[in-house]
Amino acid sequence: MQFAINTTFSNIRFKLNTILKSVLLFLLALSFTQYSNAQELKLKYFGGAGWEMSEGNVTILVDPYISRLKLGDSPSNSKDDTRKSYYPKDVYQSDTITINKVLDKKVDFILVHHSHLDHLADVPYIAKKTGAKVIATETSCKILKAYGIPEDQLLRVRGGEDYQFDKFSVRVIPSIHSALDDKHYYDSRQHTEDIDLPLKLEDFIEGKSLMFLVRFKNHKVLTAGSMNFIEREVGGLKPDIILPGVNFSRLEIYKYTERLLALTNFPKIVIPTHWDNFRVPYGFSQADAIAKKVNPFIEEVKLASPNSKVIVPVHLETITIK
């Protein structure tokens, strides 16, 4: 009888120890997974120069232009796109249905490179929807104020600021716009006085250009909203991830790719931005843009920085960087 009782107790202790070990292993694995996820940087491409960047519980949007309006009579418009065309004198209207589908998480900050519509025009709606703070130029903030965004959501910058926040920091870098129209583009206009609604497409002027160096715990990301840069401002930044603009106007700049990568210490990861046809909705083919803009850029990177990895983003798909 005593032997049977001892055997029963031993079996119970063995089972309890086994269960306890299993629970501890599960908790350890869960903790490791949560820690690993907290260290991952996740990037999602909106098209244009637009991005969502998340690390841990911090989410930052950059130039979130999601409406992708059909613009005028541009040859980049698709004959299969049956939406109405918008012209410079038309009042801008965000595609709120698409924005609501695309933005499915909380947003903490929005960074805006300059005030053209393909960078800023959806920010008023997104800032109202999310309550995110916006870091942008005076011109961008005047436009946002016209849409009713309160002052406590607006952080006006001019370039040169280096701000520390709770779980990231951001250096604001003075920059210049792409050399459009065969180098004839020049726009010194700014909105310095309050403006009133409704705003037309033509009211979204450049209003000076910026770049951003966003420092997370384990990654530094250099963003760009144009195919241009100021050499003295980007030299020595050393990001491990760079999002360079690679539209055709990069070819107007002397050794654009070679110089940019050398100045930034040959980043480990290069993700091209501002290359797609943003005049068509999501789901339309971008094969032509990839063939004519992205693929030649990849060859430029291979020559200038052979150890860099180029990742070609796909609209609304997440890139995870450990």
Number of C-alpha atoms within 10 A of each C-alpha: 6 7 8 9 10 11 12 12 12 12 12 12 12 12 12 12 12 12 12 12 12 12 12 12 12 12 12 12 12 12 12 12 12 12 12 12 16 17 17 18 21 18 21 19 23 28 25 25 27 26 24 20 21 20 22 17 11 16 18 22 24 26 28 27 26 27 22 21 22 21 18 15 10 10 9 13 17 16 9 8 13 8 12 10 15 17 15 13 11 14 14 20 16 18 15 14 9 14 18 12 8 12 16 8 8 14 22 17 21 24 28 28 32 28 26 20 21 25 24 26 25 22 28 20 19 22 23 16 14 14 17 20 21 27 22 27 26 22 23 33 28 22 26 25 18 17 19 14 21 15 13 8 19 23 14 17 18 16 19 12 13 14 11 11 7 6 12 17 16 20 18 23 24 21 24 18 22 22 19 14 10 8 11 8 10 12 11 8 11 17 19 12 10 11 15 11 10 13 18 16 20 14 18 23 20 24 21 24 25 27 27 23 22 22 17 19 14 13 17 21 23 24 26 30 30 26 25 26 25 15 13 9 16 21 15 12 16 20 22 18 24 25 20 26 24 26 22 18 18 21 14 16 15 10 12 17 24 16 16 21 21 15 18 19 15 23 23 16 18 23 20 23 27 25 21 24 22 24 22 22 18 17 7 13 13 16 12 11 15 16 11 13 19 23 13 12 19 20 13 16 20 14 11 18 19 13 13 17 16 19 13 16 17 14 17 16 12 15 18 13 13 12
